Amino acid sequence: MNIPSTQNTPTILPSADNSAAQGIRTQEQRFERNVAEVARNEGTQARDINSQDRALVEQGEIVQAVQANARSLEAASQRIGTLVDIEV
């Protein structure tokens, strides 16, 4: 997933869109760190079930957070479409 930086985002986007997009980017970074940590510890802590379980739980939390931000982004986009009478 590659979401562009908000630095180049047109100012026409409302703060809800920016917030949701930033939330998705934050969770993407969190997921990448999680996967890197699991891969790094795979050889040294392969038998540490608690560490693996925590990583899987965190990945589930990340997925839920991305889904919530995506729903927020969709709702904000629909509101914009309604305001300017464009079906999104």
ChimeraX commands (.cxc) that place a marker at each C-alpha (Angstrom):
marker #1 position 0.00,0.00,0.00 radius 0.5
marker #1 position 1.46,3.33,-0.96 radius 0.5
marker #1 position -0.49,6.43,0.01 radius 0.5
marker #1 position 1.06,9.73,-1.04 radius 0.5
marker #1 position 2.26,12.18,1.54 radius 0.5
marker #1 position -0.10,14.91,2.73 radius 0.5
marker #1 position 2.55,17.48,1.80 radius 0.5
marker #1 position 1.33,17.31,-1.80 radius 0.5
marker #1 position -2.34,16.97,-0.92 radius 0.5
marker #1 position -4.50,19.70,-2.43 radius 0.5
marker #1 position -5.95,22.05,0.16 radius 0.5
marker #1 position -9.41,21.21,-1.15 radius 0.5
marker #1 position -9.46,18.01,0.91 radius 0.5
marker #1 position -11.17,18.49,4.26 radius 0.5
marker #1 position -9.44,17.63,7.49 radius 0.5
marker #1 position -11.44,14.38,7.84 radius 0.5
marker #1 position -9.93,13.08,4.61 radius 0.5
marker #1 position -6.45,14.14,5.67 radius 0.5
marker #1 position -6.87,12.59,9.10 radius 0.5
marker #1 position -8.10,9.27,7.71 radius 0.5
marker #1 position -5.34,9.13,5.09 radius 0.5
marker #1 position -2.72,9.92,7.76 radius 0.5
marker #1 position -4.21,7.19,9.96 radius 0.5
marker #1 position -3.86,4.67,7.16 radius 0.5
marker #1 position -0.23,5.72,6.54 radius 0.5
marker #1 position 0.53,5.45,10.27 radius 0.5
marker #1 position -0.90,1.93,10.43 radius 0.5
marker #1 position 1.03,0.96,7.28 radius 0.5
marker #1 position 4.26,2.05,8.99 radius 0.5
marker #1 position 3.27,0.22,12.17 radius 0.5
marker #1 position 2.61,-2.94,10.16 radius 0.5
marker #1 position 5.95,-2.70,8.37 radius 0.5
marker #1 position 7.76,-2.34,11.72 radius 0.5
marker #1 position 5.82,-5.31,13.10 radius 0.5
marker #1 position 6.69,-7.54,10.15 radius 0.5
marker #1 position 10.34,-6.48,10.27 radius 0.5
marker #1 position 10.51,-7.25,13.98 radius 0.5
marker #1 position 8.93,-10.67,13.50 radius 0.5
marker #1 position 11.35,-11.46,10.69 radius 0.5
marker #1 position 14.34,-10.24,12.72 radius 0.5
marker #1 position 13.34,-12.31,15.74 radius 0.5
marker #1 position 12.29,-15.37,13.78 radius 0.5
marker #1 position 15.62,-17.14,14.17 radius 0.5
marker #1 position 16.43,-16.07,17.72 radius 0.5
marker #1 position 13.01,-16.33,19.29 radius 0.5
marker #1 position 11.33,-18.95,17.13 radius 0.5
marker #1 position 10.26,-20.79,20.26 radius 0.5
marker #1 position 8.95,-17.69,22.03 radius 0.5
marker #1 position 5.23,-18.25,21.49 radius 0.5
marker #1 position 4.29,-15.13,23.49 radius 0.5
marker #1 position 6.30,-12.91,21.15 radius 0.5
marker #1 position 4.67,-14.45,18.08 radius 0.5
marker #1 position 1.22,-14.20,19.65 radius 0.5
marker #1 position 1.74,-10.52,20.48 radius 0.5
marker #1 position 2.82,-9.85,16.90 radius 0.5
marker #1 position -0.27,-11.57,15.51 radius 0.5
marker #1 position -2.55,-9.69,17.90 radius 0.5
marker #1 position -0.91,-6.40,16.93 radius 0.5
marker #1 position -1.35,-7.22,13.23 radius 0.5
marker #1 position -5.07,-7.80,13.87 radius 0.5
marker #1 position -5.29,-4.43,15.62 radius 0.5
marker #1 position -3.52,-2.79,12.69 radius 0.5
marker #1 position -5.99,-4.29,10.21 radius 0.5
marker #1 position -8.93,-3.03,12.30 radius 0.5
marker #1 position -7.43,0.46,12.50 radius 0.5
marker #1 position -6.86,0.58,8.73 radius 0.5
marker #1 position -10.42,-0.56,8.11 radius 0.5
marker #1 position -11.80,2.11,10.44 radius 0.5
marker #1 position -9.73,4.82,8.74 radius 0.5
marker #1 position -10.82,3.56,5.31 radius 0.5
marker #1 position -14.49,3.75,6.37 radius 0.5
marker #1 position -13.91,7.30,7.62 radius 0.5
marker #1 position -12.26,8.25,4.35 radius 0.5
marker #1 position -15.12,6.73,2.37 radius 0.5
marker #1 position -17.75,8.54,4.47 radius 0.5
marker #1 position -15.94,11.87,4.09 radius 0.5
marker #1 position -15.65,11.36,0.34 radius 0.5
marker #1 position -19.35,10.58,0.10 radius 0.5
marker #1 position -20.18,13.77,2.02 radius 0.5
marker #1 position -18.04,15.79,-0.37 radius 0.5
marker #1 position -19.79,14.13,-3.31 radius 0.5
marker #1 position -23.18,15.00,-1.83 radius 0.5
marker #1 position -22.16,18.60,-1.24 radius 0.5
marker #1 position -21.11,19.10,-4.82 radius 0.5
marker #1 position -23.80,16.75,-6.18 radius 0.5
marker #1 position -21.37,14.18,-7.51 radius 0.5
marker #1 position -21.92,10.50,-6.91 radius 0.5
marker #1 position -18.79,8.94,-5.43 radius 0.5
marker link #1:1,2 radius 0.2
marker link #1:2,3 radius 0.2
marker link #1:3,4 radius 0.2
marker link #1:4,5 radius 0.2
marker link #1:5,6 radius 0.2
marker link #1:6,7 radius 0.2
marker link #1:7,8 radius 0.2
marker link #1:8,9 radius 0.2
marker link #1:9,10 radius 0.2
marker link #1:10,11 radius 0.2
marker link #1:11,12 radius 0.2
marker link #1:12,13 radius 0.2
marker link #1:13,14 radius 0.2
marker link #1:14,15 radius 0.2
marker link #1:15,16 radius 0.2
marker link #1:16,17 radius 0.2
marker link #1:17,18 radius 0.2
marker link #1:18,19 radius 0.2
marker link #1:19,20 radius 0.2
marker link #1:20,21 radius 0.2
marker link #1:21,22 radius 0.2
marker link #1:22,23 radius 0.2
marker link #1:23,24 radius 0.2
marker link #1:24,25 radius 0.2
marker link #1:25,26 radius 0.2
marker link #1:26,27 radius 0.2
marker link #1:27,28 radius 0.2
marker link #1:28,29 radius 0.2
marker link #1:29,30 radius 0.2
marker link #1:30,31 radius 0.2
marker link #1:31,32 radius 0.2
marker link #1:32,33 radius 0.2
marker link #1:33,34 radius 0.2
marker link #1:34,35 radius 0.2
marker link #1:35,36 radius 0.2
marker link #1:36,37 radius 0.2
marker link #1:37,38 radius 0.2
marker link #1:38,39 radius 0.2
marker link #1:39,40 radius 0.2
marker link #1:40,41 radius 0.2
marker link #1:41,42 radius 0.2
marker link #1:42,43 radius 0.2
marker link #1:43,44 radius 0.2
marker link #1:44,45 radius 0.2
marker link #1:45,46 radius 0.2
marker link #1:46,47 radius 0.2
marker link #1:47,48 radius 0.2
marker link #1:48,49 radius 0.2
marker link #1:49,50 radius 0.2
marker link #1:50,51 radius 0.2
marker link #1:51,52 radius 0.2
marker link #1:52,53 radius 0.2
marker link #1:53,54 radius 0.2
marker link #1:54,55 radius 0.2
marker link #1:55,56 radius 0.2
marker link #1:56,57 radius 0.2
marker link #1:57,58 radius 0.2
marker link #1:58,59 radius 0.2
marker link #1:59,60 radius 0.2
marker link #1:60,61 radius 0.2
marker link #1:61,62 radius 0.2
marker link #1:62,63 radius 0.2
marker link #1:63,64 radius 0.2
marker link #1:64,65 radius 0.2
marker link #1:65,66 radius 0.2
marker link #1:66,67 radius 0.2
marker link #1:67,68 radius 0.2
marker link #1:68,69 radius 0.2
marker link #1:69,70 radius 0.2
marker link #1:70,71 radius 0.2
marker link #1:71,72 radius 0.2
marker link #1:72,73 radius 0.2
marker link #1:73,74 radius 0.2
marker link #1:74,75 radius 0.2
marker link #1:75,76 radius 0.2
marker link #1:76,77 radius 0.2
marker link #1:77,78 radius 0.2
marker link #1:78,79 radius 0.2
marker link #1:79,80 radius 0.2
marker link #1:80,81 radius 0.2
marker link #1:81,82 radius 0.2
marker link #1:82,83 radius 0.2
marker link #1:83,84 radius 0.2
marker link #1:84,85 radius 0.2
marker link #1:85,86 radius 0.2
marker link #1:86,87 radius 0.2
marker link #1:87,88 radius 0.2
view
